[in-house]
Structures are given as C-alpha cells and as structure tokens.
C-alpha cells in the first residue's frame, strides 16, 4: 500500500486482495489465445483500492450514458511486457467500473485509464472509450505528484475520474512536447491523437516506400512523408494546425 501513497487515497478504501484469473476465464468469454496471454504474461492481479461513497464521502454518478458508482485501483504484476492493451481491455470489460489500472514489471509501472459508457443494448455490459496509457514510469516520475486525488474534484466519481484521466492525458503529451499550464485534458488528448495519427501514416508510407520499385512513385512517397513530418513538427511546436 505504501507504494501508492502519492495517490492520497484514504486507508478506508484499501482492499489489497488478489483477483484470481479464474474470474476472467469464467466471465470474459476469453479465447484460447487470451487465456494463454493471461497465463503467460500475468503473475498476479491485485485489487488495491475501492473508492465508494461510504469510504470517501464522494457521491456516485449516473446519467443516461454513464454509471460510476465507485472507482477501482487495480495492479497487475507481470512476468513480461506483452499485449498490454489487450489485457487492459479484458480487465476493464470484465470489471465494469471506472478504473486506474496499473501494470507493474520489476520496478517500473505503466498506467491505463479509460472512460466507460453503459451499453445501450445490454445494460450489464460496458463500452470502453479511448484508452489513455503512459509509457513505463520510473519511481521518480513527475506524474505521481499529479495524481494526488485530494487535489482533484470530489463533486462525484465522474468528476474525480475525469480529473485522473486528464492528469494522465496532459502528462503523456508533456513527454513529447513542451506544454503550458493552460492546456486541458481534452486538448491534450486531441493533440496526442493527431500526432499519433501522423506517426502511423508515416510508418505506413515508409513501409510502402521500401517495396516500391518505380522512381516516380518513390518520389511521391518521399514528398508525402516529408509533408507529414513537417505537420508533426508544427504540432510539436505548438501549432494546432
């Protein structure tokens, strides 16, 4: 528990119990490859904290789109780094609450968050929105100071979780470019998405370039790559395009 003191979560929220893989095998409709992924990659899943109205005095939140009765903090101890996005998706779908998901490998940690919506065709299921994930964080990461929940809104669990998502979104952007204190979470996510989209397009074009044999087509691909790199540099320089 002391490892996560920077979150400033009340001791009354501490759970510290193991979530057995059997829960996911029985409730997540996993394929054979997904079960192998859990077996080979995960050492242990730990339910660290559960923030509820009775332990935090923070109200639950519910509207026609979202139902946030509590917030979970779950730690996954790993044998190795492999297909973490897929593992995160399975865990978040099986445990349908807003969640700070922490992957731990040796002394490094990686955080995953994602807002969730109630599935309109099946209220027992949830729809996961955009994943926000950090890179691997060392013990002295600047992000930790930004995740003190007592510096966040206690209006309700949706407001609190939104502040957690925003803090991680802004931090993630700050690792690739200089940002000022005026940027908000939605802007950070939009800018990160634009940069990531450009990077993926550049990767795709470079792959095509390697296979291309016609000189004129090679020139066209090089020009397009150069244009995309210039656009990326403008974004990194603070130009929203």
ZIPE-V804712 format. One record per pair of residues at least 4 apart in sequence whose C-alpha atoms are under 7 Angstrom apart, sorted by the first residue. I is the first residue (numbers start at 1). J is the second residue. If there is no record, write none. Layout:
i=I j=J
i=I j=J
//
This chain:
i=6 j=144
i=6 j=145
i=6 j=147
i=6 j=148
i=7 j=147
i=7 j=148
i=7 j=149
i=8 j=148
i=8 j=149
i=8 j=150
i=9 j=13
i=9 j=149
i=12 j=55
i=13 j=49
i=13 j=50
i=13 j=51
i=13 j=55
i=14 j=48
i=14 j=49
i=14 j=50
i=15 j=47
i=15 j=48
i=15 j=49
i=15 j=50
i=16 j=46
i=16 j=47
i=16 j=48
i=16 j=49
i=17 j=46
i=17 j=47
i=17 j=48
i=18 j=45
i=18 j=46
i=18 j=47
i=19 j=45
i=19 j=46
i=19 j=47
i=20 j=45
i=21 j=25
i=22 j=26
i=23 j=27
i=24 j=28
i=24 j=94
i=25 j=29
i=25 j=30
i=25 j=35
i=27 j=94
i=28 j=90
i=28 j=94
i=30 j=34
i=30 j=35
i=31 j=35
i=32 j=36
i=33 j=37
i=34 j=38
i=35 j=39
i=36 j=40
i=37 j=41
i=38 j=42
i=41 j=78
i=41 j=79
i=41 j=80
i=41 j=82
i=42 j=76
i=42 j=77
i=42 j=78
i=42 j=79
i=43 j=77
i=43 j=78
i=43 j=79
i=44 j=76
i=44 j=77
i=45 j=75
i=45 j=76
i=45 j=77
i=46 j=74
i=46 j=75
i=46 j=76
i=47 j=73
i=47 j=74
i=47 j=75
i=48 j=73
i=48 j=74
i=48 j=75
i=49 j=72
i=49 j=73
i=50 j=70
i=50 j=71
i=50 j=72
i=50 j=73
i=51 j=55
i=51 j=56
i=51 j=70
i=51 j=71
i=51 j=72
i=52 j=56
i=52 j=70
i=52 j=71
i=53 j=57
i=53 j=58
i=53 j=59
i=53 j=60
i=58 j=154
i=58 j=155
i=58 j=156
i=58 j=157
i=59 j=155
i=59 j=156
i=59 j=157
i=60 j=68
i=60 j=69
i=60 j=70
i=60 j=156
i=60 j=157
i=61 j=67
i=61 j=68
i=61 j=69
i=61 j=156
i=61 j=157
i=61 j=158
i=62 j=66
i=62 j=67
i=62 j=68
i=63 j=67
i=65 j=117
i=65 j=118
i=66 j=116
i=66 j=117
i=66 j=118
i=67 j=118
i=68 j=97
i=68 j=98
i=68 j=157
i=68 j=158
i=70 j=97
i=70 j=157
i=71 j=97
i=71 j=98
i=71 j=99
i=71 j=157
i=72 j=97
i=72 j=98
i=72 j=99
i=72 j=100
i=73 j=99
i=73 j=100
i=73 j=101
i=74 j=100
i=74 j=101
i=74 j=102
i=75 j=101
i=75 j=102
i=75 j=103
i=76 j=102
i=76 j=103
i=76 j=104
i=77 j=103
i=77 j=104
i=77 j=105
i=78 j=103
i=78 j=104
i=78 j=105
i=79 j=105
i=80 j=105
i=83 j=87
i=84 j=88
i=85 j=89
i=86 j=90
i=87 j=91
i=88 j=92
i=89 j=93
i=90 j=94
i=91 j=95
i=92 j=96
i=93 j=126
i=96 j=126
i=98 j=115
i=98 j=116
i=99 j=113
i=100 j=111
i=100 j=112
i=100 j=113
i=101 j=111
i=101 j=112
i=101 j=113
i=102 j=109
i=102 j=110
i=102 j=111
i=102 j=112
i=103 j=109
i=103 j=110
i=103 j=111
i=104 j=108
i=104 j=109
i=104 j=110
i=105 j=109
i=108 j=136
i=108 j=137
i=108 j=138
i=108 j=139
i=109 j=136
i=109 j=137
i=109 j=138
i=110 j=134
i=110 j=135
i=110 j=136
i=110 j=137
i=111 j=133
i=111 j=134
i=112 j=131
i=112 j=132
i=112 j=133
i=112 j=134
i=113 j=131
i=113 j=132
i=113 j=133
i=113 j=165
i=114 j=128
i=114 j=129
i=114 j=130
i=114 j=131
i=114 j=132
i=115 j=128
i=115 j=129
i=116 j=126
i=116 j=127
i=116 j=128
i=116 j=129
i=117 j=126
i=117 j=127
i=117 j=128
i=118 j=123
i=118 j=125
i=118 j=126
i=118 j=127
i=119 j=123
i=119 j=125
i=119 j=126
i=119 j=127
i=132 j=169
i=134 j=172
i=137 j=141
i=143 j=147
i=143 j=171
i=146 j=167
i=147 j=164
i=147 j=167
i=152 j=160
i=152 j=163
i=153 j=159
i=153 j=160
i=154 j=159
i=154 j=160
i=155 j=159
i=156 j=160
i=157 j=161
i=158 j=162
i=159 j=163
i=160 j=164
i=161 j=165
i=162 j=166
i=163 j=167
i=164 j=168
i=165 j=169
i=166 j=170
i=166 j=185
i=167 j=171
i=167 j=185
i=168 j=172
i=169 j=173
i=169 j=185
i=169 j=188
i=169 j=189
i=170 j=174
i=170 j=185
i=170 j=188
i=171 j=175
i=173 j=177
i=173 j=188
i=173 j=192
i=174 j=178
i=174 j=179
i=177 j=236
i=183 j=187
i=183 j=188
i=184 j=188
i=185 j=189
i=186 j=190
i=187 j=191
i=188 j=192
i=189 j=193
i=190 j=194
i=191 j=195
i=192 j=196
i=193 j=197
i=194 j=198
i=195 j=199
i=195 j=232
i=196 j=200
i=197 j=201
i=198 j=202
i=198 j=228
i=198 j=232
i=199 j=203
i=200 j=204
i=201 j=205
i=202 j=206
i=202 j=225
i=202 j=228
i=203 j=207
i=204 j=208
i=205 j=209
i=205 j=221
i=205 j=225
i=206 j=210
i=207 j=211
i=208 j=212
i=209 j=218
i=209 j=221
i=212 j=218
i=214 j=218
i=215 j=219
i=216 j=220
i=217 j=221
i=218 j=222
i=219 j=223
i=220 j=224
i=221 j=225
i=222 j=226
i=223 j=227
i=224 j=228
i=225 j=229
i=226 j=230
i=227 j=231
i=228 j=232
i=229 j=233
i=230 j=234
i=231 j=235
i=232 j=236
i=233 j=237
i=234 j=238
i=234 j=239
i=235 j=239
i=235 j=240
i=235 j=241
//
